[in-house]
């Protein structure tokens, strides 16, 4: 079975061809970083326009790299939400048009389900497991019981971790996207030069909060030099990253303990961060917990994960109706 996945939820235009749910034949991604970098963040209207310009070329390139044509495709899978509505509509309309033209089925996929299942493009993981999604828009913990069977354990109450990375980079004048820049500069700094707060919230909570940390970074930037500490930009980056990583790792392992599970999957764009990957893998090993992390290209937004989730969903549910809309699909995603 060949699935063509399409992803346009934010600022990546992506298409992929997947065979039998796990065998990746092509995975094409066009980034918009050059468009948004001068604004320090994503401009939704510009994102939507860029998707319109690129979507057909990206789909054609994915088919070409896979050595296939549209008539070979058995299923079209497309991100339904959450995301930027204008961006989502581009992918949705492209997928609906292709499905209508070829007479093949169409399935809508929740972007977060795609992240949770991305690990299966790399290796099989036994159910159930804890899934930690860390991205620009989400910081979520799930109990994953099986394909299509997910339960929310915790979510960010304000800024997502990835959003905080972007905002800290902007405060320091480093541009967008902030995650890779902060990670690089943090390697040059001392994470103990300044202690930034960790928001543990109420006892036993698996929710996250990074808005206070972001404010603490802004305060440290404003006060440095006035109190004799002379913090460097790299010290601030290192201290900030250390605070984020510590909370993510601790709460992920707390979820394992609470749910009595010994498997955890780390995914989402921020899962490409080397410090986070290493810290969670080391802490998990010490606790006797298996830790699985997709390779970085499968952590960031991509269509391969959408094709994967779409294939498994199609096997257990009817295809999406022709009225498929760009909606936040949480209601159909978790119990």
C-alpha positions in Angstrom: 0.0 0.0 0.0 1.4 3.4 -1.0 0.4 6.5 0.9 1.2 10.0 -0.2 1.5 12.3 2.9 1.1 16.0 2.8 2.1 18.4 5.6 1.5 22.2 5.6 0.5 22.9 9.2 3.0 25.7 9.8 6.2 26.8 7.9 7.3 23.6 6.2 5.8 22.4 2.9 6.3 18.7 2.9 5.3 15.6 1.0 6.3 12.0 1.3 5.6 8.6 -0.2 5.4 5.7 2.3 4.9 2.0 1.6 3.0 -0.2 4.0 3.1 2.3 6.8 6.8 2.1 7.6 8.9 1.9 4.4 9.8 5.4 3.4 10.3 5.9 -0.3 10.7 9.7 -0.3 10.5 12.6 2.2 10.7 16.1 0.7 10.6 19.2 3.0 10.8 22.9 1.9 11.5 25.2 4.8 10.4 28.8 5.1 13.1 30.0 7.5 14.5 32.5 5.0 11.1 34.1 4.7 10.3 34.5 8.4 13.8 35.0 9.9 13.8 38.8 9.4 10.6 39.1 11.4 11.8 37.0 14.3 8.9 34.6 14.0 6.3 33.1 11.6 4.0 35.5 9.7 0.9 33.4 9.0 -0.1 35.1 5.7 3.4 34.8 4.3 3.5 31.1 5.4 0.2 30.4 3.5 1.4 32.1 0.4 4.7 30.2 0.4 2.7 26.9 0.7 0.7 27.9 -2.4 3.8 28.6 -4.4 5.5 25.3 -3.4 2.9 22.6 -2.8 2.6 21.2 -6.3 6.4 21.1 -6.9 7.0 19.4 -3.5 4.4 16.7 -4.3 5.9 16.1 -7.7 9.3 15.9 -6.3 8.2 13.4 -3.7 6.7 11.2 -6.4 9.7 11.5 -8.6 12.1 10.5 -5.8 9.9 7.5 -5.0 9.8 6.5 -8.6 6.0 6.6 -8.6 3.2 8.5 -10.2 -0.2 9.6 -8.9 -2.0 6.5 -10.2 0.3 4.3 -8.1 -0.9 6.0 -4.9 -3.5 4.1 -2.8 -4.2 6.6 -0.1 -3.7 10.4 0.5 -3.0 11.5 4.1 -3.0 15.1 5.0 -2.6 17.2 8.1 -6.0 18.3 9.3 -4.9 20.3 12.3 -3.8 21.8 14.6 -1.8 24.5 12.9 -2.2 27.8 11.0 -5.6 27.7 9.3 -4.4 29.4 6.1 -1.5 27.0 5.8 -3.6 23.9 6.6 -6.1 24.8 3.9 -3.4 24.7 1.2 -2.4 21.1 2.0 -6.0 20.1 2.5 -7.2 21.5 -0.8 -4.3 19.9 -2.6 -5.0 16.5 -1.1 -8.7 16.7 -1.7 -8.1 17.7 -5.4 -5.7 14.7 -5.9 -8.0 12.3 -4.1 -11.0 13.5 -6.2 -9.0 13.3 -9.5 -7.7 9.8 -8.9 -10.7 8.4 -7.1 -8.5 7.3 -4.2 -9.4 7.6 -0.5 -8.4 10.6 1.6 -7.7 10.5 5.4 -7.2 13.5 7.7 -4.4 13.3 10.3 -3.9 15.2 13.5 -0.4 16.7 13.4 0.4 15.6 17.0 -0.6 12.0 16.2 2.0 12.2 13.4 4.7 13.2 15.8 3.7 10.4 18.2 4.0 7.7 15.5 7.1 9.1 13.8 9.2 6.6 15.7 7.7 3.7 13.8 9.4 5.0 10.6 12.6 4.2 12.4 12.0 1.2 14.6 9.0 -0.6 16.2 8.1 0.2 19.8 6.0 -2.0 21.9 2.7 -0.5 23.3 1.9 1.0 25.7 4.5 3.8 26.1 4.8 7.4 27.3 5.0 9.9 24.5 6.6 13.3 25.0 6.0 15.8 22.2 8.2 18.9 22.4 7.7 21.4 19.6 7.3 25.0 18.8 3.6 24.9 19.5 3.2 22.0 21.9 4.7 20.4 25.0 2.5 17.4 25.7 2.7 14.1 27.6 0.6 11.1 26.5 0.0 7.6 27.4 0.0 5.7 24.1 -1.9 2.5 24.4 -2.0 1.7 20.7 -2.6 3.1 17.3 -5.4 5.7 17.7 -5.6 5.1 21.5 -4.0 8.1 23.3 -4.6 9.7 26.7 -3.3 13.2 27.7 -1.3 13.2 30.9 0.0 16.8 30.8 0.3 19.9 28.6 1.9 23.3 28.7 -0.3 25.9 30.4 1.3 28.7 28.5 4.4 28.9 26.2 5.5 25.7 24.6 9.1 24.8 25.0 10.0 25.4 21.4 8.2 28.8 21.5 10.3 29.7 24.5 13.5 28.9 22.6 12.4 31.2 19.8 11.6 34.0 22.2 14.8 33.7 24.1 16.8 33.8 20.8 14.9 36.9 19.8 15.7 38.6 23.1 19.3 37.9 22.5 19.1 39.2 18.9 19.9 35.8 17.3 17.0 35.6 14.9 14.6 32.8 13.9 14.3 29.8 14.3 15.7 30.1 17.8 16.1 26.4 18.8 19.2 25.5 16.8 20.9 28.9 17.6 20.3 28.6 21.3 21.5 25.0 21.4 24.7 26.0 19.6 25.5 29.0 21.8 24.6 27.0 24.9 27.5 24.7 24.2 29.8 27.7 24.7 28.3 28.8 28.0 28.2 27.8 31.6 24.8 26.4 32.6 25.6 27.1 36.3 26.6 30.8 35.8 23.0 31.8 36.6 20.2 29.7 38.1 17.0 30.1 36.2 13.7 29.0 37.8 12.0 25.6 37.2 8.2 25.6 37.2 7.3 22.3 38.8 3.7 23.5 39.4 1.6 21.8 42.0 2.7 18.4 43.5 2.2 15.5 41.1 1.3 17.7 38.1 2.6 16.6 34.7 1.7 20.0 33.1 4.4 22.4 32.0 4.9 26.2 32.2 7.7 28.1 30.6 6.4 31.7 30.6 8.0 32.4 34.0 11.3 31.1 32.7 11.1 33.3 29.7 10.5 36.3 32.0 13.4 35.3 34.1 15.7 35.3 31.0 14.5 38.8 30.1 15.2 40.0 33.6 18.7 38.5 33.6 19.5 40.1 30.3 18.4 43.5 31.6 20.3 43.2 34.9 23.6 41.7 33.7 26.5 44.0 34.3 24.6 45.9 36.9 25.1 43.3 39.6 28.7 42.4 38.7 27.9 39.0 37.3 28.7 39.9 33.7 26.7 37.0 32.2 27.5 36.3 28.6 24.9 35.5 26.0 26.1 31.9 25.9 25.8 31.6 29.7 22.2 32.8 29.5 21.5 30.3 26.7 23.1 27.5 28.6 21.2 28.3 31.8 17.9 28.6 30.0 18.4 25.4 28.1 19.4 23.5 31.3 16.2 24.7 33.0 14.0 23.5 30.1 15.7 20.2 29.8 15.6 19.4 33.5 11.8 20.0 33.7 11.1 18.0 30.5 13.2 15.0 31.7 11.9 15.0 35.2 8.2 15.1 34.2 8.6 12.5 31.4 10.1 10.1 33.9 7.4 11.0 36.5 4.8 10.0 33.9 6.5 6.6 33.4 6.4 6.1 37.2 2.8 7.3 37.5 1.6 5.0 34.6 4.0 2.2 35.6 5.6 2.0 32.1 9.2 1.5 31.2 9.1 2.9 27.6 9.2 6.5 26.5 9.2 8.1 23.1 10.6 11.7 22.7 9.5 13.5 19.6 8.6 16.9 18.1 10.9 19.6 16.7 12.7 20.3 20.0 13.5 16.6 20.3 16.2 17.3 17.7 18.0 19.2 20.5 21.1 17.2 21.4 21.2 18.2 25.1 17.6 17.1 25.6 18.1 13.8 23.7 21.2 13.0 25.7 19.8 14.0 29.1 16.6 12.0 28.7 18.4 8.9 27.4 20.9 9.0 30.2 18.2 9.6 32.9 16.0 6.9 31.4 18.8 4.4 31.4 19.5 5.1 35.1 15.8 4.4 35.9 15.7 1.2 33.7 13.4 2.9 31.2 13.8 2.4 27.4 14.1 5.7 25.6 13.3 6.0 21.9 14.0 9.1 19.8 13.5 9.5 16.0 16.4 10.9 14.1 16.2 14.7 13.8 14.7 14.8 10.2 11.7 12.8 11.6 11.4 15.0 14.7 10.8 18.3 12.8 7.6 18.8 10.8 7.5 16.3 7.9 5.0 14.5 5.7 6.5 11.0 6.4 5.0 11.0 9.9 1.6 12.1 8.4 1.7 9.3 5.9 2.6 6.9 8.7 -0.3 8.0 11.0 -2.7 8.2 8.0 -1.9 4.6 7.0 -2.5 3.2 10.5 -5.7 5.3 10.9 -7.0 4.3 7.5 -6.7 0.6 8.5 -9.0 1.2 11.5 -11.3 4.0 10.2 -13.2 5.0 7.1 -11.6 7.7 4.8 -12.3 11.3 5.5 -15.4 12.9 4.0 -15.0 15.3 1.1 -15.9 18.1 3.5 -12.6 17.7 5.4 -11.8 21.0 7.1 -8.8 22.7 8.7 -9.8 22.2 12.3 -8.0 21.5 15.5 -8.6 17.7 15.6 -8.0 17.2 19.3 -11.6 16.0 19.8 -10.9 13.0 17.5 -7.4 12.4 18.7 -7.4 11.7 22.4 -9.6 10.2 25.0 
